[in-house]
Amino acid sequence: MTSPSRRKFRREGEERRRQDLIEATLDCVAEYGLQGATLRTIALRAGVTAGLIRHYFPGKEELLQEAYTALMGRMTEQAKAALVVEDASPRQRLAAFVTANLNAPIIDARVFSLWATFIGRAGADPTLARAHREGYLGFRNEVEAVVAEVLAAEQREPDASQLRHHAIAINAIIDGLWIEGCLASEMFSPGELAAIGIKAVEAELGLVPERGEEQ
């Protein structure tokens, strides 16, 4: 195994150092897999000693959990950023949210590879399983909030179980198209996956197509 290239380790406080170690961990997992991402390899990538890693994380498992949490959280935050659209209707915000999830930087081969690597281990690793569950529920809660706004604008008042049902279905729609885009982006024209996703999500919510959407 070749020696990992080093990241520049910043001396900018505790939180910045933790973040540098997390990024170095993601780099190493992407390059060497979970087994190859040893504390020594991660330390070399970060330009620090393995002892310093233990100052911030009890061990490798906790560091991997934090790295997976960061990966999932970053994707959710990137999608949430699309919701900040000035003078947009709830339905337009929903479309922007779906579109963000089905375009770069969320659709990305490296991101997918990291996700698949972690998820493959989650079934046998309680720390990664917990990180996955928290990331999934965090994203699903965001979906529920947007759906509630959309349906309220339609003068509909779904109960909690209906919102949960919609959020689970919409998450599945987005996940499936996201995997397609990450694995074979060259097979789809620009905006194609997002358009399919929006149409499927609106159908799930029983929304009448707006003018210009009918085909």
NORVEN-V299925 format. One record per backbone hydrogen bond with DSSP energy under -0.5 kcal/mol. NH is the residue of the N-H (numbers start at 1). CO is the residue of the C=O. E is the energy in kcal/mol with one decimal. If there is no record, write none. Layout:
nh=NH co=CO e=E
nh=NH co=CO e=E
//
This chain:
nh=7 co=45 e=-5.6
nh=9 co=7 e=-0.7
nh=10 co=8 e=-0.7
nh=12 co=10 e=-1.1
nh=17 co=13 e=-2.1
nh=18 co=14 e=-2.4
nh=19 co=15 e=-2.3
nh=20 co=16 e=-2.1
nh=21 co=17 e=-2.1
nh=22 co=18 e=-2.1
nh=23 co=19 e=-2.5
nh=24 co=20 e=-2.2
nh=25 co=21 e=-2.1
nh=26 co=22 e=-2.4
nh=27 co=23 e=-2.2
nh=28 co=24 e=-2.2
nh=29 co=25 e=-2.8
nh=30 co=26 e=-2.4
nh=31 co=27 e=-1.7
nh=32 co=28 e=-3.5
nh=33 co=28 e=-0.5
nh=33 co=29 e=-1.8
nh=36 co=32 e=-0.8
nh=37 co=33 e=-1.2
nh=38 co=36 e=-2.1
nh=42 co=38 e=-2.8
nh=43 co=39 e=-2.6
nh=44 co=40 e=-2.4
nh=45 co=41 e=-2.2
nh=46 co=42 e=-2.3
nh=47 co=43 e=-1.3
nh=48 co=43 e=-2.5
nh=52 co=49 e=-0.6
nh=53 co=49 e=-1.2
nh=54 co=50 e=-1.6
nh=55 co=51 e=-0.7
nh=55 co=52 e=-0.8
nh=56 co=52 e=-0.8
nh=56 co=53 e=-1.3
nh=57 co=53 e=-2.7
nh=63 co=59 e=-1.7
nh=64 co=60 e=-2.8
nh=65 co=61 e=-2.2
nh=66 co=62 e=-2.1
nh=67 co=63 e=-2.1
nh=68 co=64 e=-2.5
nh=69 co=65 e=-2.5
nh=70 co=66 e=-2.3
nh=71 co=67 e=-2.1
nh=72 co=68 e=-2.5
nh=73 co=69 e=-2.8
nh=74 co=70 e=-2.3
nh=75 co=71 e=-1.6
nh=76 co=72 e=-2.0
nh=77 co=73 e=-2.5
nh=78 co=74 e=-2.2
nh=79 co=75 e=-1.9
nh=80 co=76 e=-2.6
nh=81 co=77 e=-1.9
nh=82 co=78 e=-0.6
nh=82 co=79 e=-1.0
nh=83 co=80 e=-1.8
nh=84 co=81 e=-1.2
nh=85 co=83 e=-1.9
nh=86 co=84 e=-0.5
nh=88 co=85 e=-1.5
nh=93 co=89 e=-2.3
nh=94 co=90 e=-2.3
nh=95 co=91 e=-2.1
nh=96 co=92 e=-2.2
nh=97 co=93 e=-2.2
nh=98 co=94 e=-2.5
nh=99 co=95 e=-2.5
nh=100 co=96 e=-2.3
nh=101 co=97 e=-1.7
nh=102 co=98 e=-1.0
nh=102 co=99 e=-0.6
nh=103 co=100 e=-1.1
nh=106 co=103 e=-1.2
nh=107 co=103 e=-1.9
nh=108 co=106 e=-0.9
nh=112 co=108 e=-2.5
nh=113 co=109 e=-2.4
nh=114 co=110 e=-2.5
nh=115 co=111 e=-2.7
nh=116 co=112 e=-3.0
nh=117 co=113 e=-2.1
nh=118 co=114 e=-2.5
nh=119 co=115 e=-2.9
nh=120 co=116 e=-1.8
nh=121 co=117 e=-0.7
nh=121 co=118 e=-1.1
nh=122 co=118 e=-1.3
nh=123 co=119 e=-0.6
nh=124 co=121 e=-1.4
nh=125 co=121 e=-0.8
nh=125 co=122 e=-0.6
nh=126 co=124 e=-0.5
nh=129 co=125 e=-2.6
nh=130 co=126 e=-2.2
nh=131 co=127 e=-1.9
nh=132 co=128 e=-2.5
nh=133 co=129 e=-2.5
nh=134 co=130 e=-2.5
nh=135 co=131 e=-2.2
nh=136 co=132 e=-2.8
nh=137 co=133 e=-2.6
nh=138 co=134 e=-2.1
nh=139 co=135 e=-2.1
nh=140 co=136 e=-2.6
nh=141 co=137 e=-2.3
nh=142 co=138 e=-1.4
nh=143 co=139 e=-2.0
nh=144 co=140 e=-2.6
nh=145 co=141 e=-2.1
nh=146 co=142 e=-2.0
nh=147 co=143 e=-2.7
nh=148 co=144 e=-2.5
nh=149 co=145 e=-1.6
nh=150 co=146 e=-2.3
nh=151 co=147 e=-2.8
nh=152 co=148 e=-2.0
nh=153 co=149 e=-2.0
nh=154 co=150 e=-0.9
nh=155 co=152 e=-1.7
nh=156 co=151 e=-2.9
nh=163 co=159 e=-2.3
nh=164 co=160 e=-2.3
nh=165 co=161 e=-2.2
nh=166 co=162 e=-2.6
nh=167 co=163 e=-2.6
nh=168 co=164 e=-2.5
nh=169 co=165 e=-2.2
nh=170 co=166 e=-2.9
nh=171 co=167 e=-2.5
nh=172 co=168 e=-1.9
nh=173 co=169 e=-2.2
nh=174 co=170 e=-2.6
nh=175 co=171 e=-2.8
nh=176 co=172 e=-2.5
nh=177 co=173 e=-2.0
nh=178 co=174 e=-2.6
nh=179 co=175 e=-2.5
nh=180 co=176 e=-1.9
nh=181 co=177 e=-2.6
nh=182 co=178 e=-2.5
nh=183 co=179 e=-2.3
nh=184 co=180 e=-2.2
nh=185 co=181 e=-0.5
nh=187 co=184 e=-2.0
nh=188 co=185 e=-1.5
nh=192 co=189 e=-2.3
nh=195 co=191 e=-2.3
nh=196 co=192 e=-2.3
nh=197 co=193 e=-2.7
nh=198 co=194 e=-2.9
nh=199 co=195 e=-2.1
nh=200 co=196 e=-2.4
nh=201 co=197 e=-2.7
nh=202 co=198 e=-2.7
nh=203 co=199 e=-1.9
nh=204 co=200 e=-2.2
nh=205 co=201 e=-1.7
nh=206 co=203 e=-1.0
nh=207 co=202 e=-2.8
nh=213 co=210 e=-2.5
nh=214 co=210 e=-0.6
//
